[in-house]
Amino acid sequence: GSPADETACEIAVAKAANNGDTVVISSEFSQANTVVIVGLGDAKAKWRCLVSGGKVAEVTSMTNEGAL
């Protein structure tokens, strides 16, 4: 993915989680949306971000799926 897409995802994850401690773990470009995996906090909890052209389509936590 592009640096702009990765930055957009880091910002979106930071806002969603109310935690600015983010790092890009991986980024995989595709024609539809780039998938960026962002690590959050000390534990680098994984968040999945779909982004295209710097516009974030979706942000999802990949930890504790299904936990209430």
Secondary structure, 3 states (H helix, E strand, C coil): CCHHHHHHHHHHHHHHHCCCCEEEEEEECCCCCEEEEEEECCCCEEEEEEEECCEEEEEEECCCCCCC
